[in-house]
Amino acid sequence: MGWHFGPIADMAKGDIEYDGDEFARRAQNVANLASMPWEGFVDGSYQDDGHGVDTDALAKIADNPDDFEQKQQDLIDESQKLATVAEDKDFQTSRAQLSKVGKTCKNCHDDYCAE
């Protein structure tokens, strides 16, 4: 997701020139990817579960499945909205929606991702 999110975030910040077509393409890719990561978050796969895999996924995901699932859905929903508004190639609207998507990422990472 970062491969697509990074450049549109850079456009939103003014670090690179805004390209409406490129923003829309990458926004659609973020929306397509938003529902994919979650199958990797299964019991026994979290940090310190003794499985020998290096992960930043905190074990408290298993303690709060409803909250974790809501955060997943928030990302999916806000990413879909981003893809929709980006089609109009209105920079301000796209930038505002991108901020909402970024907040959904941050909310989940703040609660469930190791520093």
Secondary structure, 3 states (H helix, E strand, C coil): CHHHHHHHHHHHHCCCCCCHHHHHHHHHHHHHHCCCHHHHCCCCCCCCCCCCCCCCECCHHHHCHHHHHHHHHHHHHHHHHHHHHHCCCCHHHHHHHHHHHHHHHHHHHHHHECC
